[in-house]
Amino acid sequence: MGEASQLQKVYNQSKYKLANHGVRDIEVLRKAFESRDGGLVSDLYGTGQIIEDFQSKMASYLGKEDAVFFPSGTMAQQIALRIWCDEKGNKKVAYHPLSHLEIHEEDGLKELHHIETVLLADRKRVIDLNDVMNMEDGVSAVLLELPQREIGGQLPSFETLRDISEYCRVNKTRLHLDGARLLEVLPYYGKTAAEVCALFDSVYVSLYKGVGGIAGAILAGDQDFIKQSKVWKRRYGGDLISLYPYIIPADYYFDMRAHRMEQYFKEAKEVAERFNACYGISTLPAVPVSNMFHVHFHFSKEQVEPILLEVEQQSGIGLTSHLKEINDQSCYFEVHMGDMYSEIPEELVIKAFDLLNQRMKRDLNNEAVYE
């Protein structure tokens, strides 16, 4: 890993952080373990009370017959899609062009399983019913990501989900949920996890992203599906001798944060409104539909970074640790609201955004015309 940028350094030194749950240091582990009995027996190659109890707990929460703990979501989702392809005898799956499997996994699905992928919708919007109805023949499974991270956490309506689910069932196409951030979308839908998951044949949920654990994932579905997934987990080397260092924090932080998602959602809408009130800045979506969104600057990364540095240094609030360039006239960063925001005094939040607006106007008012 290269040397940290100046923005990263200033962000790390900031007294407060706008988003997320805090630094992922050893304290995250210590807090999770301090309340557990020191005599608790570890799991062993996927068996034992500690892993079986947690899997049962998550299956019940998701409204599925069974569930299995995986070291990673990448492993879990590739296995889920392989199972559905084997069931139908056809190695073809469909998902969004910006799916994690397409852009972040080095073509693992294709290289390891020789599965052909069909890309639905375009890169700027979520998949809708027409995309599924008009996809090419022979698709064994459709994957939907809720929310669609790479486009700011956008979501289809619940009615659209229901229509896609019904279409897939009628046409005997399996529907898999990439629910890495499933908990974070429940306030927007006004549904329980089980109500959302009932529309899907299989479900993956991350245990570190919104929940804030160390690592790991849950894959849930019916008993036969989970039985097969455990075989594939062993084939992938996912049955470590013990997984309790991941399970205990996952369980601890799930209990701590599952009920806070409504708070994070409310705060996301509040913070997005503050960004949208600043000169030359807009959020995607304009009104968040979960605890995440993207902050877009209608100026180059080179123009914006010095302003963010100044705002963070003067306000003591870390807005972001990095900017991602879109082109030579725009850049953005991603926001995930978590525990940190509620710790910031309101007057400092107001100060930081007033300062951001002033500096954007001062330095960039005559630099560009934007939509």
N, C-alpha and C positions, 0 to 999 in steps of 0.2 A: 504494500500500500504506500502511495506517495505521501509527501509531506502535506500536512493539513493546510488548506487555503487560509487566507487572512479572515475571511468571513466565517469559516469553521472555527477558528481560534477565538474570535470575538463572541460567537454564539456560545461556545463552551464556557466562556468566562462570564457570561451574563448571569445576573442574580436570578432572573426569572426566565422561564421558557413559555412561549405562547401555546405550544401544543404538546401532544404526546403524554406519556406517563412518567417521564423522568429518565435519568441515566440508567442504562442497563449494566449495572455494576454488581459486585458480589453481594451487595445488600439485598438485591432482588431475591437471591437464593436464601440468604439468611432469614429474612422475614417469613418466607414460605415454610422453612423447616423448623423454626423455633417453637411452633405450637404443636409439632408432631411428637408422638411418643418415640423416644430413642430406641425402643425395643421393637419397633415396627419392622416386620420381615419384608425384605425386598421382593420384587417380582423376579421371575426366572424364566427367560426365554418365552415371554408372552403369557405366562400363567402366574397365578397367585392373587391373593385378595386385593392387594393395592391396585393392580391394573384392572382386574375384573370388576371391582366395585366402581371404578371410575368409568369404565366402558359402559356399564349398565346405567349409570347416572346420566351419561351423555346420550345414550340411546333413548332413554325416557324423555329427556329434555327436547330432543329432536323429533320425537314421535315415531321412531323407527324400531323395528324388532330387535336389532342388534347393532353393535358398533365395535370398532377396533382402533386402538391407538397406534399411530405411525410416527416414526421419527421426523418425517417431513411431509408436507403437502404435495410436493413434486412426486414423491413415491406413491402416495395414496391415489392421486388423480390418474397417473399413468396406469396404475393397476385397475382402477375402476373402469376406465375406458377399454382396457384390454379384455376384461371380463365380459363387457357388453358386446364387444366385437366377436368374441368366441361364441357367445350364446347364439348370435345370429349367423355366424359363419361368414361374416363379411367385415373386412378391416377398413372401415371408413367411418369417420366421425366428423361432426360439424361444430364449429365454434366461431367466436368473434376474431377478426384479424389481429386484435391486440390482446388476445388471451395470453395468460402467463405461459401456457404450454407452447404457444407459437413464438414468443419473443424472448423468453427468459430461461429456457430449459435445454438449449443446444440441440434442439430437434430430438429429444429423448424418445418421444412417442414414435417418431418415424424410424429412428435408428435402432432402437431396442425391440420394437414390436412390428415394424414395417406397416404401420397404420397410415392410411392416406387421410389427409385433412381437407375438409371443405370449409372455406371461409364465408361466413354469413354477414350481411350488412356491410356498411363501409366503416372506415376507421373513426368517424366522428360521431356516430350514434349507436345506440343499443340495438340489439336484435329485436325484431318485431314478428308478429304472426306471419305476415306475408313472406318474410325471409325464409321461415321454416317451411311454409307451404310450397314455396317455389324452389327449394334446394334440389339438387340432383338426386336421382334415385339411388337406393342402396345404402343409405346412411344408417348405421347401427345405433348411434347415439348422438344426441345433441347436448352440448355443454353450455350452460348459461352462467355467467359470472355476475353475482350480486354483492356489492355494486361493481360497475365496470371501472376499475381503478384508473386505467390509462387515459380515460376521458373525463377525469374529475369525479369519478364515483357516481355517474349517472345511473338511473334505474328505469326499467320498464314499469308500467302500471301493474298493480296486482291483477287487474282484469286481463291484461296481456299475458301475464304468467299463466293464469288459469286457462286461457284459450290455447296457448302453446302446449300446455300439459295435456289438455283434452285431445288436441290434434295428434300429439305423439302417441298417446295411448290407443287411439282409434287406429292409427297407422303402424302400431307395434314397433315404434322407435323409442328406445330408452332415453330418458331425460335425466341428466346429471347436473347437480348444483355445485359450482365452484363458489362455496359460501365461506371463503376465507374470512370475510368480514360480515358474516350473516347476522351476528348480534346487532351490528351497527345499523342495519336497515330496518329492523323490526319497529322502531318508533315511527318511521315514515309510513310504513304499511299499516300500522295499528294492528298487527297480527302477532301471534305467538310464533316461536320457532317451529313448533310442530305444525301449525297451520300453513306456514310457507313450505316446509319440507314435505308435506303431504302431496304436493304437486310434483315431486321428483322421485325417481326410482332409487337414486343414490345421492348422498350428500357428503361433501367435505367441508370441515370447519377448521380454521387455524386456531391454535392455542397460544400463539404469541403476538399476533398482530394487534387486534383490538383488545384482547384479553390481557396481554402483557406478560405471558409466561416466558420461559426460557426458549423452548422450541417444541415442536410436535404438532400433531394434527389428529383429528377424528374422522374416520370414514364410517358412514352409517347406511344401513339399508335392511333388506330382509335377511333372514337367517342363512339362506343358501348363498346369497351374495357375499355375506361376511365370511362364511366358511371358505369360500373360494379366495377371498381377499387375504385371508390368513396364510393360505398356501403361497400366494404370490409374495406376501410380505417376507416369508422365509426365503423364498428364491432371491429376493432383492437384498438379503442380508439385513432386513429391518428388525429381525428378532434379536436385538442386542441381549447380552446376558441379563442386564437389568435396565429398565427404562424409568425407574422411580425418580432419578434426579430431574426428569422432565415432567413426570406425572404429578408429583407433589406441588410444584409451582403452578402447573396448569390448573389443578383443582383449587388451589388457594386463591389465585387471581381471578378465576372464573367466578367463584363465590363472591369475591370482593367487587367485581366490576360489571357483572351481567346486568344488574339492576340500575347501573349508572348510565346506560346508553341513551336514555331519554335526556339526561342532563347534557351529555356530550353533543347530542343532536341540537338541542336548544342553543348551546354555546357556539356550535359551528355556524348556525344561521346568524347569530349576533356578530361574530367575528367577520364573516363574509360581508355582512352589511357595512361594517367599518372599512374593510378593504375597498369595497365598491364606491365608497364615498370619497376616496382619494383620487387625485388627478392621475390619469394615465394607467389606472389599475382596474381590472375586472376579474371576477371569479367565474370558474366553470365547475358546476352550474352557477348561474346567477344567484339562485337560492339553493343551498345544499339540500340533498335528500338523505344524507347520512351524516356521520361525524367527520367526513372527509370532503375536500374540494381542492381545486387548483387555483393558485393566485397568478394571474397573467399580467405582465408588464408590457406595455406597448412601446417599448424601447429596448435597445440592445442590452445584453448582459453587462458589457463594459460600462454602460451609462448607469445602470441600476445598482450594481454592486457597491460603489462608493456611498451611495445614498443609504443603503441598508446598513452598511458598516457604521455610518454616522448615527443613524437612528438607534441601532442596538447599543452603541457605546453611550449615547446620551440618556437613553431611557432606562437602560439596565434590563431590557426585555429582549431575549433572543427570538426574533421572528422566524428565521430559517438559518440553516447552516450551509446551504448551497443554493445556487441558481442553475437551472437547466436551460441551455440555449435552444430556441426553436429555429430562429434564423437571425440575420444581422439586424433585425428590427423588433425582435420580441424574445421574451424569456419567461420562465415560470418556476414556481416551486409548489410542492404538495403540502397540504396541511391535514393532520389527523388530530382532532381534539381529544384530550384525555384529562388526566388528573391535574396537570400542571396549571391550566388556565385559572381554575378557581382559587389558586394561591396568590394570584397577582392582585394587588390593590387596584380598585377600579380607576382611581385617579391616575395611576401610572399607565393603564391601558389607554385612557383618553389622551394622555400626554404623548404616548408613543405614536398613536395614529394621527394626531394633530401634527406632530413633527414630520411624520412620513408624508402627509399631504403637502405640508409647507415646502419640504425639500424637493419633492417631485415637481411642484410648480416652479420653485426657484431655479432649479437646474435644467429642467426639461421642457418648460412651457413653450419655448420657441423652436424646439428640436424636431417635432414631428406632428403630423396630422393623422389621427387614428379614428377608427369607427367606434 
